[in-house]
Amino acid sequence: MPINAGPEYFAAQKKYLSAQTLQEKIFYTEELIRTAPKHKGSENLLKELKTRLKKLKQQSKKSKKSGVAKKGIRKEGFQCALIGPPNSGKSSLLAKLTNAKPEIQPYPFTTTEPEIGTLDYGGVKAQIIDLPSIGSENFESSIVHTADCLLIVLENIQQLEEAYSHIKNPKASKIITINKTDLLSDNDLRKLNATLKSKKINGLAISCTTNHNIEQLKEKIFRQMHVIRVYTKEPGKPKTSLPITLPENSTVKDAAESIRKSFSHQIKETRLTGPSSKFPNQRIGLTHKLKDLDTVEFHTK
């Protein structure tokens, strides 16, 4: 037992003894080294802790090399990849955005392989993938290259340059999120928002703890998909509960054909209510361009 050790050391020691995984043991051994007394009487203790840490890291490296192959990720529709440095809160954000239940721990590199969830935004679905942290041996650059959108999760704006150095995917759109804003003062949060605006960064300040801007982030991801939601209805009946999803600038004919091939040829009249109409129940033609959340009513021959 170290001489004159503080409460932080004993707290880390207790957590180390209850650790279940190698990553936990590595993390809390590093905490023991950080919080151990630094004087002549503790030299042997520090030496033992550093030797333990070295062995744990070697063990972790061997297990990764001899482990099972990484699970493949099949791209399904619009794909958004969560990337960021350790402990930025990617796993917590995945849980907030989707139906996934990833492992969330206070130590870094908890995510050792991609975790998948599905975002459902008003009936439109997107595949969200939480990648292992930047700097991890398990970081999946291949998914970064194929994703439609990169959701970059940071703790502060200063980490952005490092994150960009790991991204070589000009095709993907990018959304920057500065997480853990619940730890900021009101003044610091105002400064952060002003910086995002002045630098014209496509991003949001968020908190997975208080849900600050989580719904706004979902909408921002949806906007990156460049699709519209269009409801349909039959005469005398309510509109459908789920919309059909169409590319931006789609027409009434496109909506009809998405329901059934050649269905547009059977349409006698179309009535429209929504953002692209001049007034409710407006009569329109097949070439009319639709907008998000329009409702079309088809009258057939």
N, C-alpha and C positions, 0 to 999 in steps of 0.2 A: 504494500500500500504506500502511495507516495506521501511524502511529508508536506504538510501545509497545503494539501490539494483543496481547491475550491469546490463549490456546489456544482459548477458546470461540469467538472471532471467526473464527479460521482454520478451525475445524471447521464452522461455519455456512457459511463461504465455499465450502468443498469440497462441501458438500451442495447449496448453491445451484447450483453449476456442473454438478452431475450431475442436477439436478431435471428431471423429464419433463413435469410438468403445471403449469398456472398456479397452482393452489392450493399446490403445493409451493414454487414460486418466491416467491409472496406470503409464505408462512410463513417461509421461510428469509431473505428480505429483512428481515422484521420482527426475526428473530433477529440479523441483522447490525447493525441499528440499535440493538438492545438491548445488544449486546456490544461495540460499537465504542467506542474511547476517547473521552472527553468532555473535550476541551481545545481550545485555539485552533488547534493544528496539524491537528486532524481536522474542522474546521468544513466544509471543502469536501467531504470524504468523506461526512459525514452529510447534507449537502444533496443530493448525488448519489443517495444511497441512498433518501432520502425522495421524490425526484423519480421514481426507478425504481419505488418502491412505489405511488405515485399512478397511474402509467401502467399498471402491472400490474393494479391494481384496476379501472381504467377498462376495460381490455381484457377482464377477467373479466366485468364487468357487461354489456358489449356482446355477448359470446359467449352469455350466458344469455338475453338478449332475442332474439337471432337464431337461437338453437338450435332443435332439433327439439322437438316437443310432448312433454310428460311422458307416460310410458307409463301406461296405465290399469291399475288394480288391480281384478280381479274377486274379489269376496268369495266364498270357498269354505269353508262350514262355519263353525266357531268361529274368529274372527279376533282376534289379539292384536297391538297396535302397540307397538313400542319407541320411546320418546321420551326425550330428555334433552339436556343442554347439550353443546357440542363436547368431544371427547376424553374422554367419560365411559365409553367402552368398549362402545357399543351394537353396533357391528359385530362385535367379538370375542364378545359374548354371543350374537348371532345365529348365529355359527359354532358355538358350544358347544351351543346348543339344537336346531339344525336341521341339515339336509343342505346348507345354503347355504355358499358360499365367497366372502364379500364382500371387497372391498379393505380392508385394514387398514394404516393409516399413522400415524406419530407426530404429524402435523400435523392441525389442526382442519378440519371441513367436508369430509372425504373423501367422505362419502355425499351425493351431489348429487341422487339420485332414490331412491324407495323400493326396497328390496331385499327379496325374498320368500324365505322358507324354510318347511319343513314340520316341525313337531314331531311325533314319533311316540312316544307314551307308552303302552306296553303295548298297542299295537294301536289306540289312539285318536289321531286326527290333528287338528292345529290349524294354522292358517295364521298364521305369525309375520312381521310386516312391520317392517323397520328403516327408520324415517323419517329424513330429513335433520335435522340438529340444530336445536334451539330457537335462534332468532336467525338462522338461515339464510334466505335469500330463497326457498329451495326447500322450506321446511317445509310439510308437507301437513296442514293443519287439517281438510280434508274427511274424511280417514281417521280422524282422532281422533274425529270426530263419529259415525262409523258402526261403529267397532270394538267388539267385545264386552268386551275387556279392555285396559287400558292398563298396560304394563310400563314404569315410570319408572326410568331408569338414571341414577344420580348418583355423584359422587365423594365427596360428604360430605352430611350431613343439612342443612346450611345452604342447599343449593341447592334444597330442596324447595319453598319458597315461590315462587321464580321459576318452577319447573316448573308448579306449580298455576295460575299466572297465564295459562299457555298452554292450559289444559284447561278446556273448557266442554262437558263431556259427562257429565251426571249419570247416564246409563243404564249406562255402562261401569263394570265393577269395576276397581279399581286395586291394583297390586302395586308396592311401592317396593323397589328394590334399591340398596344402597350398594356400589358396585364397588371393586375394587383394594384389598381388605382385606389382601392380602399385603404392602402397604406400611405397615400399622399394627403397632404393638407389641401384645403380648398384653393389656396393660392398656388400651390405647386401644380394642381390639376388644371387650373386656368392657364398657367404657363405652358404646360404640356400641350393642351389643345391649341394654343396660339402658335406653338412651334410646328405642329402638324399642318396647320393652315398656312403658315408663312412659307414653309418648305414645299407646299403643294403635295403632301404625302397622302396617298389614298389609304386612309386608316382611321382607327378609332382607339380611344382610351377606354379600356374595359375592366371589369372585375368579375371573376367567377365566384367570388364570395358574396357580393351584394347584387349580382346580376346587372350591374351598370352597363348599359349599351349592348347587352347580349341580343335582344330582339333586333336592334338596329344593325348588328353584325349579320344576323341571319338574312335580313333584307338586302344588305350589301352583297352577300354571297349570291343571293338570288339574282340581283342585277347583273352580276358578272356572267350569268348563264345566257343572257340575251334571248330570253323566251318570254312569252306572254301566257296568261291563264285566261281561257275563254270558257264561260259556262254556256250550256245549251238548254233549251226547254222546248217542250211540245205545247201547242196552243191549248190554253185552259189549264195547264199544269204548272207547278213550281219549277224553278230551274234545278238542274242537277246539283247534287251535294258536292261533287268533285269536278274540277274543271278539266278540259283537255289542254294539253301543253303544246304550244306552237312556237316556231321561231318568230322573232320580231319582224314586223312588216308583213305578216301573213294576212291573207284576204279571207273574205267570207267563203269563197270557193275552197280554199285550203282547209278551213275548218270543217266544211261538209265532207271533203274527201278523206279527212282523217277519221271520220266516223265510219264511213264505208265507201269503198271504191265505186265511182260513178254516181254517188249519191247526189252530187251537185246537179246532175241532169234531171233529177226528179223534183227539184225545188221550184215551186211556183212563185213563192214570195218569202222574203226574209225581213223580220222585224228586229230592231236592235235597241238595247238599252245599256248605257254605260259610258265610259270616258270618251269613246270615239263617236258617240251620237250627239246630235244637236238638241234632241229632246227625247224623252222616254218613248219607247215603242215606235221609233222612226223606221220607215220603210227604206231599205237599201238594196243595192245590187250585189252581185257576186264578186265584183272587183273592189269593193270597199275594203280599205285596210283597217284591221282591228287593232285595239289597244288592250293593255293588261286589264283584266277584270270586266271586260265586256260580256254581255249576255245576248246570245242570238237565238231567235225563235224561228224555226224553219216550218214553212207551210208547203206541203208536197202536192203534186198534181193528182 
